[in-house]
Amino acid sequence: MTRDDVCNRFEAEVLPHLDVSALRGKDLLCHCAPKRCHCDSIIAKANRNEVAAMIEMLAVIDAPHFHAGIVLWNDTVIEAAPIVGYMKKGKWSRDQVRDYCKRKAWTVSVVHQIERERG
């Protein structure tokens, strides 16, 4: 696994569940610097204005017999390959996707994530 893979997984699987509000306005130091680090994501989350932006995420689901893409907009599936179209139809959350894939022994990986301004 590469540094980017680890950071992407941290951002997709761990960071959403962390309360980082106590870190707002603080600095974090890590031995990873100046390379990409999970601390960068933590501070970005702590200091971003949650109301001003939404997260768009492209993820891929790897199963034994297929690979499928999904797009999440602010943690809700808004587009999905036909084979997992039920995720779009049911407006699944990121947690629902992750839990379902885990039960099926499928992997889900974030391919790209971008923060977009609302409105």
C-alpha positions as CSV (number, residue, x, y, z in Angstrom):
1,M,0.0,0.0,0.0
2,T,1.3,3.4,-0.9
3,R,1.3,6.5,1.3
4,D,-1.6,7.9,-0.8
5,D,-3.5,4.7,-0.4
6,V,-3.1,4.9,3.4
7,C,-4.1,8.6,3.5
8,N,-7.1,8.0,1.2
9,R,-8.3,5.1,3.4
10,F,-7.9,7.2,6.5
11,E,-9.9,10.0,5.0
12,A,-12.6,7.7,3.9
13,E,-12.8,5.3,6.8
14,V,-11.5,6.9,9.9
15,L,-11.7,10.7,9.6
16,P,-15.5,10.9,9.2
17,H,-15.9,9.4,12.6
18,L,-13.4,11.6,14.5
19,D,-14.4,14.7,16.4
20,V,-11.6,17.1,15.7
21,S,-13.3,20.2,16.8
22,A,-10.9,20.7,19.7
23,L,-8.1,21.0,17.2
24,R,-9.6,24.0,15.4
25,G,-7.0,26.7,15.0
26,K,-4.2,24.5,16.2
27,D,-1.1,23.1,14.4
28,L,-0.2,19.5,14.2
29,L,3.3,18.2,13.6
30,C,4.2,14.8,12.4
31,H,7.5,13.1,11.3
32,C,5.8,12.5,7.9
33,A,6.2,16.1,6.9
34,P,6.7,17.4,4.2
35,K,5.2,14.2,2.6
36,R,1.4,13.7,2.6
37,C,0.2,12.8,6.1
38,H,-3.1,12.0,7.9
39,C,-2.4,15.0,10.1
40,D,-3.1,17.2,7.0
41,S,-6.5,15.7,6.7
42,I,-7.2,16.1,10.4
43,I,-6.3,19.8,10.5
44,A,-8.2,20.4,7.2
45,K,-11.3,18.9,8.7
46,A,-10.9,20.8,12.0
47,N,-10.5,24.2,10.2
48,R,-13.0,23.9,7.4
49,N,-16.3,25.5,7.4
50,E,-18.7,22.5,7.3
51,V,-21.6,24.7,6.0
52,A,-19.6,26.3,3.2
53,A,-18.6,23.1,1.3
54,M,-19.7,19.6,0.3
55,I,-17.6,16.6,-0.4
56,E,-17.8,14.8,-3.7
57,M,-16.2,11.4,-3.7
58,L,-15.6,8.7,-6.4
59,A,-15.1,5.2,-5.0
60,V,-14.7,1.8,-6.6
61,I,-16.1,-1.4,-5.2
62,D,-14.0,-4.6,-5.9
63,A,-15.9,-7.9,-5.7
64,P,-14.8,-11.3,-6.9
65,H,-16.9,-11.1,-10.1
66,F,-17.1,-7.3,-10.8
67,H,-15.7,-3.8,-10.2
68,A,-18.2,-1.0,-9.9
69,G,-17.9,2.7,-9.4
70,I,-20.1,4.9,-7.2
71,V,-20.2,8.7,-6.6
72,L,-21.1,10.1,-3.2
73,W,-22.1,13.7,-2.7
74,N,-21.8,14.7,0.9
75,D,-21.8,11.1,2.1
76,T,-24.8,10.0,0.0
77,V,-24.6,7.8,-3.1
78,I,-25.9,9.8,-6.1
79,E,-24.5,7.7,-9.0
80,A,-23.7,4.0,-9.2
81,A,-22.8,1.3,-11.7
82,P,-25.9,-0.7,-12.6
83,I,-24.8,-3.8,-10.7
84,V,-24.9,-1.7,-7.5
85,G,-27.7,0.6,-8.6
86,Y,-29.7,-0.3,-5.4
87,M,-27.2,1.9,-3.5
88,K,-28.2,4.9,-5.6
89,K,-31.9,4.0,-5.5
90,G,-31.8,3.7,-1.7
91,K,-29.7,6.8,-1.3
92,W,-27.2,4.8,0.8
93,S,-24.8,6.7,3.1
94,R,-21.0,6.1,3.0
95,D,-21.3,4.1,6.2
96,Q,-24.0,1.8,4.7
97,V,-21.8,1.2,1.7
98,R,-18.8,0.4,3.8
99,D,-20.7,-1.9,6.2
100,Y,-22.4,-3.8,3.3
101,C,-19.2,-4.2,1.4
102,K,-17.4,-5.5,4.6
103,R,-20.2,-8.1,5.2
104,K,-19.8,-9.2,1.5
105,A,-16.0,-9.3,1.8
106,W,-15.8,-6.7,-0.9
107,T,-13.4,-3.8,-0.8
108,V,-14.3,-0.2,-1.3
109,S,-11.6,2.4,-2.1
110,V,-11.8,6.1,-2.6
111,V,-10.4,7.0,-6.0
112,H,-10.8,10.7,-5.9
113,Q,-12.3,13.2,-3.4
114,I,-12.9,16.9,-3.8
115,E,-14.4,19.6,-1.7
116,R,-16.9,21.8,-3.6
117,E,-18.5,25.1,-2.6
118,R,-22.2,24.9,-2.0
119,G,-24.7,26.7,-4.1
